[in-house]
């Protein structure tokens, strides 16, 4: 799976919704932003693939995947 795709954004959304139903964090993009000390707009841009495809971007996305409980 290409890391910056609609499928990725959808998978993150599913994980966040699952977490919300279970009452655990992260359950929103705001939770992700707060956890990593990032701005909410930047987290949204990361998840939706609207940032440069760099090593730093890939690292951040891998960290976000792990944090939300997304399996490969």
C-alpha positions as CSV (number, residue, x, y, z in Angstrom):
1,X,0.0,0.0,0.0
2,X,1.3,3.4,-0.9
3,X,1.6,5.3,2.4
4,X,0.1,8.6,1.1
5,X,-3.2,7.6,-0.4
6,X,-6.9,7.8,0.1
7,X,-6.8,4.2,1.4
8,X,-4.4,5.3,4.1
9,X,-6.6,8.2,5.2
10,X,-9.6,5.9,5.3
11,X,-7.7,3.3,7.3
12,X,-6.7,6.0,9.8
13,X,-10.3,7.2,10.1
14,X,-11.5,3.7,10.7
15,X,-8.9,3.2,13.5
16,X,-9.9,6.5,15.1
17,X,-13.6,5.6,15.0
18,X,-12.9,2.2,16.5
19,X,-10.9,3.9,19.3
20,X,-13.7,6.3,19.9
21,X,-16.2,3.5,20.3
22,X,-13.9,1.7,22.7
23,X,-13.3,4.9,24.7
24,X,-9.5,4.9,24.1
25,X,-7.1,7.5,22.6
26,X,-6.4,8.5,20.0
27,X,-9.9,9.0,18.8
28,X,-9.4,12.1,16.7
29,X,-6.8,14.0,14.7
30,X,-6.6,16.4,17.6
31,X,-5.4,13.6,19.8
32,X,-2.7,12.8,17.3
33,X,-1.7,16.4,17.0
34,X,-1.5,16.8,20.8
35,X,0.5,13.6,21.2
36,X,3.1,14.5,18.7
37,X,3.2,18.2,19.4
38,X,2.0,19.0,15.9
39,X,-0.6,21.4,14.6
40,X,-4.0,20.0,13.8
41,X,-3.9,21.3,10.1
42,X,-0.5,19.6,9.6
43,X,-1.8,16.3,10.9
44,X,-4.7,16.5,8.6
45,X,-2.4,17.3,5.7
46,X,-0.1,14.4,6.6
47,X,-3.0,11.9,6.8
48,X,-4.6,13.1,3.6
49,X,-1.3,13.1,1.6
50,X,-1.0,16.8,1.0
51,X,2.7,17.1,2.2
52,X,5.9,16.4,0.4
53,X,6.9,12.8,0.2
54,X,10.1,13.0,2.3
55,X,11.8,10.7,4.7
56,X,10.4,12.9,7.6
57,X,6.9,12.5,6.2
58,X,7.3,8.7,6.0
59,X,8.6,8.6,9.6
60,X,5.7,10.7,10.9
61,X,3.2,8.6,9.1
62,X,4.7,5.4,10.5
63,X,4.6,6.9,14.0
64,X,0.9,7.9,13.5
65,X,0.0,4.4,12.2
66,X,1.6,2.8,15.3
67,X,-0.1,5.3,17.6
68,X,-3.6,4.7,16.2
69,X,-3.2,1.0,16.3
70,X,-3.2,0.4,12.5
71,X,-1.7,-2.9,11.4
72,X,0.1,-3.3,8.1
